[in-house]
Amino acid sequence: MSFNITVEHSNPGSVSKRLDALNRIQKEDLIMKTVNTKLEELYKIIYKVIPVKTGYMRSTMAVRTGDAMSELVVTARYAGYVEKGTQGRHARPFFLDNVVRMETEIIIAVRSLYMSIK
């Protein structure tokens, strides 16, 4: 079991209406830079708190970026068991709580971007 958070822009039409002053590529670039910056911040937060025994799980963390999508992944097969715990081991949450906190920051940052470029 691994974790990932994916951020996709699901309504590009609304962005175009709000950011008419810029061309399409500039708009998308600004949005993705904002999202990528927040995901890099999230990566650093999780990197500091991820439980480490051998360092393997930490080494499987990555931020992957694309044209309209960015994701933060932890691909160690056992990441979910560490996060949620098992019958014999207590949970050691490191991912989901931080993702939920950062989700709000991403929304605020993108809204702020929309408002500043009107």
MODELLER restraints for C-alpha pairs under 7 A, 6 or more apart:
rsr = mdl.restraints
at = mdl.atoms
rsr.add(forms.Gaussian(group=physical.xy_distance, feature=features.Distance(at['CA:1:A'], at['CA:77:A']), mean=4.56, stdev=0.5))
rsr.add(forms.Gaussian(group=physical.xy_distance, feature=features.Distance(at['CA:1:A'], at['CA:78:A']), mean=5.63, stdev=0.5))
rsr.add(forms.Gaussian(group=physical.xy_distance, feature=features.Distance(at['CA:1:A'], at['CA:79:A']), mean=6.23, stdev=0.5))
rsr.add(forms.Gaussian(group=physical.xy_distance, feature=features.Distance(at['CA:1:A'], at['CA:80:A']), mean=5.37, stdev=0.5))
rsr.add(forms.Gaussian(group=physical.xy_distance, feature=features.Distance(at['CA:2:A'], at['CA:74:A']), mean=5.79, stdev=0.5))
rsr.add(forms.Gaussian(group=physical.xy_distance, feature=features.Distance(at['CA:2:A'], at['CA:75:A']), mean=4.72, stdev=0.5))
rsr.add(forms.Gaussian(group=physical.xy_distance, feature=features.Distance(at['CA:2:A'], at['CA:76:A']), mean=5.75, stdev=0.5))
rsr.add(forms.Gaussian(group=physical.xy_distance, feature=features.Distance(at['CA:2:A'], at['CA:77:A']), mean=5.30, stdev=0.5))
rsr.add(forms.Gaussian(group=physical.xy_distance, feature=features.Distance(at['CA:2:A'], at['CA:78:A']), mean=6.76, stdev=0.5))
rsr.add(forms.Gaussian(group=physical.xy_distance, feature=features.Distance(at['CA:2:A'], at['CA:79:A']), mean=5.40, stdev=0.5))
rsr.add(forms.Gaussian(group=physical.xy_distance, feature=features.Distance(at['CA:2:A'], at['CA:80:A']), mean=5.83, stdev=0.5))
rsr.add(forms.Gaussian(group=physical.xy_distance, feature=features.Distance(at['CA:3:A'], at['CA:73:A']), mean=5.68, stdev=0.5))
rsr.add(forms.Gaussian(group=physical.xy_distance, feature=features.Distance(at['CA:3:A'], at['CA:74:A']), mean=5.25, stdev=0.5))
rsr.add(forms.Gaussian(group=physical.xy_distance, feature=features.Distance(at['CA:3:A'], at['CA:75:A']), mean=6.43, stdev=0.5))
rsr.add(forms.Gaussian(group=physical.xy_distance, feature=features.Distance(at['CA:3:A'], at['CA:79:A']), mean=6.94, stdev=0.5))
rsr.add(forms.Gaussian(group=physical.xy_distance, feature=features.Distance(at['CA:3:A'], at['CA:80:A']), mean=6.80, stdev=0.5))
rsr.add(forms.Gaussian(group=physical.xy_distance, feature=features.Distance(at['CA:4:A'], at['CA:71:A']), mean=6.50, stdev=0.5))
rsr.add(forms.Gaussian(group=physical.xy_distance, feature=features.Distance(at['CA:4:A'], at['CA:72:A']), mean=5.40, stdev=0.5))
rsr.add(forms.Gaussian(group=physical.xy_distance, feature=features.Distance(at['CA:4:A'], at['CA:73:A']), mean=4.09, stdev=0.5))
rsr.add(forms.Gaussian(group=physical.xy_distance, feature=features.Distance(at['CA:4:A'], at['CA:74:A']), mean=6.23, stdev=0.5))
rsr.add(forms.Gaussian(group=physical.xy_distance, feature=features.Distance(at['CA:5:A'], at['CA:71:A']), mean=5.21, stdev=0.5))
rsr.add(forms.Gaussian(group=physical.xy_distance, feature=features.Distance(at['CA:5:A'], at['CA:72:A']), mean=5.24, stdev=0.5))
rsr.add(forms.Gaussian(group=physical.xy_distance, feature=features.Distance(at['CA:5:A'], at['CA:73:A']), mean=6.50, stdev=0.5))
rsr.add(forms.Gaussian(group=physical.xy_distance, feature=features.Distance(at['CA:6:A'], at['CA:69:A']), mean=6.83, stdev=0.5))
rsr.add(forms.Gaussian(group=physical.xy_distance, feature=features.Distance(at['CA:6:A'], at['CA:70:A']), mean=5.75, stdev=0.5))
rsr.add(forms.Gaussian(group=physical.xy_distance, feature=features.Distance(at['CA:6:A'], at['CA:71:A']), mean=4.20, stdev=0.5))
rsr.add(forms.Gaussian(group=physical.xy_distance, feature=features.Distance(at['CA:6:A'], at['CA:72:A']), mean=6.72, stdev=0.5))
rsr.add(forms.Gaussian(group=physical.xy_distance, feature=features.Distance(at['CA:7:A'], at['CA:69:A']), mean=5.62, stdev=0.5))
rsr.add(forms.Gaussian(group=physical.xy_distance, feature=features.Distance(at['CA:7:A'], at['CA:70:A']), mean=5.41, stdev=0.5))
rsr.add(forms.Gaussian(group=physical.xy_distance, feature=features.Distance(at['CA:7:A'], at['CA:71:A']), mean=6.14, stdev=0.5))
rsr.add(forms.Gaussian(group=physical.xy_distance, feature=features.Distance(at['CA:8:A'], at['CA:68:A']), mean=6.04, stdev=0.5))
rsr.add(forms.Gaussian(group=physical.xy_distance, feature=features.Distance(at['CA:8:A'], at['CA:69:A']), mean=4.74, stdev=0.5))
rsr.add(forms.Gaussian(group=physical.xy_distance, feature=features.Distance(at['CA:8:A'], at['CA:70:A']), mean=6.94, stdev=0.5))
rsr.add(forms.Gaussian(group=physical.xy_distance, feature=features.Distance(at['CA:9:A'], at['CA:68:A']), mean=6.36, stdev=0.5))
rsr.add(forms.Gaussian(group=physical.xy_distance, feature=features.Distance(at['CA:18:A'], at['CA:114:A']), mean=6.38, stdev=0.5))
rsr.add(forms.Gaussian(group=physical.xy_distance, feature=features.Distance(at['CA:18:A'], at['CA:118:A']), mean=6.12, stdev=0.5))
rsr.add(forms.Gaussian(group=physical.xy_distance, feature=features.Distance(at['CA:19:A'], at['CA:27:A']), mean=6.82, stdev=0.5))
rsr.add(forms.Gaussian(group=physical.xy_distance, feature=features.Distance(at['CA:19:A'], at['CA:114:A']), mean=6.70, stdev=0.5))
rsr.add(forms.Gaussian(group=physical.xy_distance, feature=features.Distance(at['CA:19:A'], at['CA:117:A']), mean=6.19, stdev=0.5))
rsr.add(forms.Gaussian(group=physical.xy_distance, feature=features.Distance(at['CA:19:A'], at['CA:118:A']), mean=5.80, stdev=0.5))
rsr.add(forms.Gaussian(group=physical.xy_distance, feature=features.Distance(at['CA:31:A'], at['CA:110:A']), mean=6.66, stdev=0.5))
rsr.add(forms.Gaussian(group=physical.xy_distance, feature=features.Distance(at['CA:34:A'], at['CA:109:A']), mean=6.97, stdev=0.5))
rsr.add(forms.Gaussian(group=physical.xy_distance, feature=features.Distance(at['CA:34:A'], at['CA:110:A']), mean=6.86, stdev=0.5))
rsr.add(forms.Gaussian(group=physical.xy_distance, feature=features.Distance(at['CA:35:A'], at['CA:106:A']), mean=6.36, stdev=0.5))
rsr.add(forms.Gaussian(group=physical.xy_distance, feature=features.Distance(at['CA:36:A'], at['CA:70:A']), mean=6.73, stdev=0.5))
rsr.add(forms.Gaussian(group=physical.xy_distance, feature=features.Distance(at['CA:38:A'], at['CA:106:A']), mean=6.29, stdev=0.5))
rsr.add(forms.Gaussian(group=physical.xy_distance, feature=features.Distance(at['CA:39:A'], at['CA:72:A']), mean=6.75, stdev=0.5))
rsr.add(forms.Gaussian(group=physical.xy_distance, feature=features.Distance(at['CA:42:A'], at['CA:102:A']), mean=6.72, stdev=0.5))
rsr.add(forms.Gaussian(group=physical.xy_distance, feature=features.Distance(at['CA:46:A'], at['CA:94:A']), mean=6.22, stdev=0.5))
rsr.add(forms.Gaussian(group=physical.xy_distance, feature=features.Distance(at['CA:46:A'], at['CA:95:A']), mean=6.44, stdev=0.5))
rsr.add(forms.Gaussian(group=physical.xy_distance, feature=features.Distance(at['CA:47:A'], at['CA:58:A']), mean=6.65, stdev=0.5))
rsr.add(forms.Gaussian(group=physical.xy_distance, feature=features.Distance(at['CA:49:A'], at['CA:94:A']), mean=6.00, stdev=0.5))
rsr.add(forms.Gaussian(group=physical.xy_distance, feature=features.Distance(at['CA:50:A'], at['CA:58:A']), mean=6.70, stdev=0.5))
rsr.add(forms.Gaussian(group=physical.xy_distance, feature=features.Distance(at['CA:50:A'], at['CA:94:A']), mean=5.29, stdev=0.5))
rsr.add(forms.Gaussian(group=physical.xy_distance, feature=features.Distance(at['CA:57:A'], at['CA:76:A']), mean=5.24, stdev=0.5))
rsr.add(forms.Gaussian(group=physical.xy_distance, feature=features.Distance(at['CA:57:A'], at['CA:79:A']), mean=6.88, stdev=0.5))
rsr.add(forms.Gaussian(group=physical.xy_distance, feature=features.Distance(at['CA:60:A'], at['CA:74:A']), mean=5.35, stdev=0.5))
rsr.add(forms.Gaussian(group=physical.xy_distance, feature=features.Distance(at['CA:60:A'], at['CA:75:A']), mean=5.35, stdev=0.5))
rsr.add(forms.Gaussian(group=physical.xy_distance, feature=features.Distance(at['CA:60:A'], at['CA:76:A']), mean=5.93, stdev=0.5))
rsr.add(forms.Gaussian(group=physical.xy_distance, feature=features.Distance(at['CA:61:A'], at['CA:73:A']), mean=5.48, stdev=0.5))
rsr.add(forms.Gaussian(group=physical.xy_distance, feature=features.Distance(at['CA:61:A'], at['CA:74:A']), mean=4.37, stdev=0.5))
rsr.add(forms.Gaussian(group=physical.xy_distance, feature=features.Distance(at['CA:61:A'], at['CA:75:A']), mean=6.68, stdev=0.5))
rsr.add(forms.Gaussian(group=physical.xy_distance, feature=features.Distance(at['CA:62:A'], at['CA:72:A']), mean=5.71, stdev=0.5))
rsr.add(forms.Gaussian(group=physical.xy_distance, feature=features.Distance(at['CA:62:A'], at['CA:73:A']), mean=5.38, stdev=0.5))
rsr.add(forms.Gaussian(group=physical.xy_distance, feature=features.Distance(at['CA:62:A'], at['CA:74:A']), mean=6.68, stdev=0.5))
rsr.add(forms.Gaussian(group=physical.xy_distance, feature=features.Distance(at['CA:63:A'], at['CA:71:A']), mean=5.59, stdev=0.5))
rsr.add(forms.Gaussian(group=physical.xy_distance, feature=features.Distance(at['CA:63:A'], at['CA:72:A']), mean=4.42, stdev=0.5))
rsr.add(forms.Gaussian(group=physical.xy_distance, feature=features.Distance(at['CA:63:A'], at['CA:73:A']), mean=6.41, stdev=0.5))
rsr.add(forms.Gaussian(group=physical.xy_distance, feature=features.Distance(at['CA:64:A'], at['CA:70:A']), mean=5.59, stdev=0.5))
rsr.add(forms.Gaussian(group=physical.xy_distance, feature=features.Distance(at['CA:64:A'], at['CA:71:A']), mean=5.23, stdev=0.5))
rsr.add(forms.Gaussian(group=physical.xy_distance, feature=features.Distance(at['CA:64:A'], at['CA:72:A']), mean=6.39, stdev=0.5))
rsr.add(forms.Gaussian(group=physical.xy_distance, feature=features.Distance(at['CA:65:A'], at['CA:71:A']), mean=6.46, stdev=0.5))
rsr.add(forms.Gaussian(group=physical.xy_distance, feature=features.Distance(at['CA:82:A'], at['CA:91:A']), mean=5.83, stdev=0.5))
rsr.add(forms.Gaussian(group=physical.xy_distance, feature=features.Distance(at['CA:82:A'], at['CA:92:A']), mean=5.55, stdev=0.5))
rsr.add(forms.Gaussian(group=physical.xy_distance, feature=features.Distance(at['CA:82:A'], at['CA:93:A']), mean=6.97, stdev=0.5))
rsr.add(forms.Gaussian(group=physical.xy_distance, feature=features.Distance(at['CA:83:A'], at['CA:91:A']), mean=5.50, stdev=0.5))
rsr.add(forms.Gaussian(group=physical.xy_distance, feature=features.Distance(at['CA:83:A'], at['CA:92:A']), mean=5.13, stdev=0.5))
rsr.add(forms.Gaussian(group=physical.xy_distance, feature=features.Distance(at['CA:83:A'], at['CA:93:A']), mean=4.29, stdev=0.5))
rsr.add(forms.Gaussian(group=physical.xy_distance, feature=features.Distance(at['CA:83:A'], at['CA:94:A']), mean=6.21, stdev=0.5))
rsr.add(forms.Gaussian(group=physical.xy_distance, feature=features.Distance(at['CA:83:A'], at['CA:95:A']), mean=6.94, stdev=0.5))
rsr.add(forms.Gaussian(group=physical.xy_distance, feature=features.Distance(at['CA:84:A'], at['CA:91:A']), mean=4.77, stdev=0.5))
rsr.add(forms.Gaussian(group=physical.xy_distance, feature=features.Distance(at['CA:84:A'], at['CA:92:A']), mean=6.86, stdev=0.5))
rsr.add(forms.Gaussian(group=physical.xy_distance, feature=features.Distance(at['CA:84:A'], at['CA:93:A']), mean=6.56, stdev=0.5))
rsr.add(forms.Gaussian(group=physical.xy_distance, feature=features.Distance(at['CA:85:A'], at['CA:91:A']), mean=3.64, stdev=0.5))
rsr.add(forms.Gaussian(group=physical.xy_distance, feature=features.Distance(at['CA:85:A'], at['CA:92:A']), mean=6.72, stdev=0.5))
